[in-house]
Amino acid sequence: MVVGLIDLSARQKIAADVTGDGTVTALDVALILQYTVGLITQFPIQQGAPILTVKDENQLLTKIIAELEDVSLTAEQQHVLEQLKHLIGQQSIPSHTTLLQNYPNPFNPETWLPYKLAQDASVTIRIYKVKSLSMFGSYVCGEERKRSDLDLLVELDDDTLTLFKFIELEHYLSDLVGVKVDLVEKSGLKPRIGKRILEEVVPV
């Protein structure tokens, strides 16, 4: 891309404006190119050009990648975008695995769930529709012992949840909190014991 020599559509201008200042300048191009053709350490300073940190650049590039994925690209442009995503992904290896925040886009049925892995691994992301989660039992009453399990009352908003998925969720929560979790679905409570449980629950 040569700034000023090609005409960009409105969507392309928005996607190319990496700095978010409303204009596509050499600074925008340099920020993109340093990840596609090697690190550019210097470029001409423009009047009013912002000073960006690595964190700022990564946030801007992540935003640009998301916007470019919604734009019709040529095969060559798509290849460059894939290389950019690959290079950004290789920048640093985090010390721990993290699932990053994502805001669903109602206009895009495909949702990008960004994550960072501390080491290579196969990743499976499961989404459970949990309406509410509460604790009850020995932890709530202050009577927990070394081998006490954590009793959780869950209300799910998922008609497709199978017994296998329920047990899988229970094991996932056990791994997450470091103690055995007993998961109870609110709709499955028996009247007599359910009343006692509902009196002592503490929302999580």
Secondary structure, DSSP 4 states (H G I P E B T S, - for coil): --TTTSPPPHHHHHHH-TT-SSS--HHHHHHHHTTTSS-----PPPTTPPP--HHHHHHHHHHHHHHHTTS---HHHHHHHHHHHHHHHTS---SS-EEPP----TT-SS----EE-SS----------EEEEEEESHHHHT---TTPPEEEEEEE--TT--HHHHHHHHHHHHHHHSS-EEEEEGGG--HHHHHHHHHH-EE-
